[in-house]
Amino acid sequence: MCKKIIWPGLFVGVIALVLNMIVNYAFMLIPSVKADYYSGFMRSWQDPLMMVFFLYPFILGIVFAWLWDNTKSSFKGKMRGCYFGWILFFLTTVPGMFITYTSFNLSFLTILGWTISGLLTAKIAGFVLAWMNP
């Protein structure tokens, strides 16, 4: 289990954390996105509970690794990690961003940034998991 799920999941988590930080900071260069971040819709970074926020990519990575381990035989060919990444994107990011866009008073560009971040994370996770756990 450690070799097939935990280590690949943690590796995906590290990649996702770094990637999400880069994409989100890049989008914060857009004034409307920066305004969304400072509008108070999230907890303050001084709140100790916000440190738990950084566990999210690792939890997601382990869940992705578990899902890959249980479905990898369904994917064929050299692009199977890519296909798996698309499935992750459509199962996790698309519904989440739809409900976020319709429920929160956030700009479209904020949601777009999070969607792009989710797409990149899912696609890279697919490639990494197919490589680490063939």
C-alpha positions in Angstrom: 0.0 0.0 0.0 2.8 2.4 0.9 4.6 1.9 -2.5 1.4 2.1 -4.6 -0.7 4.7 -2.8 1.0 6.6 0.0 4.3 7.6 -1.6 2.8 8.5 -5.1 0.0 10.3 -3.3 2.4 12.4 -1.2 4.5 13.1 -4.3 1.4 14.3 -6.2 0.5 16.4 -3.1 3.8 18.2 -3.2 3.5 18.9 -6.9 -0.1 20.1 -6.5 0.8 22.4 -3.6 3.6 24.1 -5.5 1.6 24.2 -8.8 -1.5 25.7 -7.1 0.6 28.3 -5.3 2.2 29.4 -8.6 -1.0 29.5 -10.5 -3.0 31.3 -7.7 -0.3 33.9 -7.2 -0.1 34.5 -10.9 -3.8 35.1 -11.1 -3.6 37.4 -8.1 -1.8 39.9 -10.4 -5.3 40.5 -11.8 -6.9 43.2 -9.7 -10.4 41.6 -9.5 -8.9 38.3 -8.3 -6.7 40.1 -5.7 -9.8 41.9 -4.5 -11.6 38.5 -4.1 -8.8 37.2 -2.0 -8.9 40.2 0.3 -12.7 40.5 0.5 -13.0 38.4 3.6 -14.6 35.2 2.1 -11.7 33.1 3.5 -10.4 32.9 7.0 -7.5 35.1 8.0 -4.0 33.6 7.5 -3.5 34.4 11.2 -6.2 31.9 12.1 -4.3 28.6 13.1 -7.0 26.6 11.3 -5.8 27.9 8.0 -2.6 25.9 8.3 -4.8 22.8 7.8 -5.5 24.3 4.3 -2.1 23.0 3.2 -3.1 19.4 3.9 -5.7 19.5 1.1 -3.3 18.7 -1.8 -1.8 15.8 0.1 -5.3 14.4 0.9 -6.2 14.8 -2.7 -3.0 13.2 -3.9 -3.6 10.1 -1.7 -7.2 9.8 -2.9 -6.1 10.2 -6.5 -3.4 7.5 -5.9 -5.9 5.1 -4.4 -8.4 5.7 -7.3 -5.6 5.1 -9.8 -4.5 1.9 -8.1 -8.1 0.6 -8.3 -8.9 1.7 -11.9 -5.5 1.6 -13.7 -6.4 -1.6 -15.6 -9.3 0.3 -17.3 -6.8 2.6 -19.0 -4.8 1.4 -22.0 -2.0 2.8 -24.1 0.7 5.4 -23.6 -1.8 8.2 -22.8 -3.6 6.4 -19.9 -2.3 8.8 -17.3 -3.6 11.7 -19.5 -7.0 10.1 -19.7 -7.1 9.5 -16.0 -6.2 13.2 -15.4 -9.2 14.2 -17.5 -11.5 12.0 -15.4 -10.0 13.5 -12.2 -10.6 17.0 -13.6 -14.2 16.4 -14.5 -15.0 14.5 -11.3 -13.4 17.0 -8.9 -12.7 20.4 -10.3 -15.7 21.0 -12.7 -18.5 20.3 -10.1 -16.6 22.1 -7.4 -16.0 25.2 -9.5 -19.6 25.2 -10.8 -21.0 25.3 -7.3 -18.4 27.8 -6.2 -19.2 30.2 -9.1 -23.0 29.9 -8.4 -22.7 30.2 -4.6 -20.0 32.7 -3.8 -19.7 36.3 -4.8 -16.3 35.8 -6.6 -15.2 37.1 -10.0 -15.2 34.8 -13.0 -11.4 35.2 -13.2 -10.9 33.8 -9.7 -13.0 30.8 -10.6 -11.1 30.5 -13.9 -7.8 30.5 -12.0 -8.9 27.8 -9.7 -10.2 25.8 -12.6 -6.9 26.0 -14.5 -5.1 25.1 -11.3 -7.4 22.0 -10.9 -6.9 21.0 -14.5 -3.1 21.2 -14.3 -3.1 19.3 -11.0 -5.3 16.5 -12.3 -3.4 16.1 -15.5 0.0 16.1 -13.8 -1.4 13.7 -11.2 -2.5 11.3 -13.9 1.0 11.3 -15.5 2.8 11.0 -12.2 0.6 8.1 -11.0 0.8 6.2 -14.3 4.6 6.6 -14.1 5.0 5.7 -10.4 2.4 2.9 -10.3 2.2 1.4 -13.7 
